[in-house]
């Protein structure tokens, strides 16, 4: 008998809001110290009343539109009760009875993934275990931070499909400004079971909590698949419905607790929060303010002549996409612009950890100057590196540092004639049909001109002088 793995995901995404979900505390994205972004409301003090964050609601609606969901016109908040030190009120405000978005779907390469619902909820605090003292500290900076939980249908059949889906969700939510989806801001609970292939029922389910690395999500699925198969076929253990954790050092999962049910959490409507009514006009305003999707942007870039892989990289980063659009709008070639962004700009970003804030007008000037031959590629890189360091005027900088390409015809011709005299073997190779030999002569010319000759004029004059020797 053949078996198949069945996987569903609960993906928690931190929303890019200026304040928390039910209070005005800000600064939680970059706190300076533990518990410095906390007020009586988000620390669970008695008598404090929550007020829903409109920005968080609109970002949740935007996420629903991206994932092709139906937006519920009537949505409510509910209390999920459980006792844990990182939950100061002993309950979490979430959405159980009337989630904000339902019945969506995402198309990945070879499968349609159903989205059961998207609901809003507040995050819990963070526990910090001090092994030296045997104590546990609690940081409530994260408590009350707005999350959406994207609950998929159990439609995945492999770890590759899961990772492809998560990358799609990450790229599209980042592009739309819903979330930065950085490490810790996008976490998954992976639900996995194994059943006979073609069966309609489900096997015993394990839930692995708080996975944030796509690589580790792939690893935990592969581990659990083998564990479940061994239990079924070799009777290595008795499977029970449970919550497990992944140990990245030992490369295996371990039981945490038996799996809770909805009854364990005693859900009931939050009496302090009124229902939210979402009309069509509100949804239309949000939809009108949304940028094109990642897939739409990528297709547009392919139409401009960009290779599909490069177009996908450009489209998947909102800042990179905006810079690309700004540069080509100022007359730079799309292909040349893509090359500069994906090599020079992203290379700088890898070193510093962030994409530099560049004026598209200035980057367009550099790219067009290189394309026209006014700057060599090396000089263009020099100016761009200086632009990364501080705001300069590229044209003035090139004049001040003599970076413009040598355009004196007589000086270039002299360098060409000297190169031909210096390397007769390259000349003979070129004349015998080995056109790559021209690059050796070109290199000699550039060295003679100290890297500052016009590449187009050097090549033209080389070909002209070599033709005389044919």
Protein Blocks (a to p, Z undefined) as FASTA:
>chain_A
ZZddddddddddddddfbdfkbcbehklmcfbehilccfklnopghiacdddfklmmmmm
mmmmmnopacdfbdcddddddddfklmnopacddfklcfbehiadddfkbccddfbacdd
dddddddddfknopacddfklgopacddddddffbfbfklmmmmmmmmmmmmmmnomago
ighiaccddddddddehiabdcdddddehiabfklmmmmmmmmmmmmmmmmmnopaccdd
ddddddfklopacdfbdcddfklnopacdfkbccddddfklmmmmmmmpccdfklmmmmm
mmnopafklmmmmmmpmklmmmmmmmmmnopafklmmmmmmmmmmmmmmmnopacdddfk
lmmmmmmmmmnopacfklmmmmmmmmmmpccdfklmmmmnopaccfbfklmmmmmmmmmm
mmmmlmmmmmnopaklmmmmmmmmmmmnnopacfklmmmmmmmmmmmmZZ
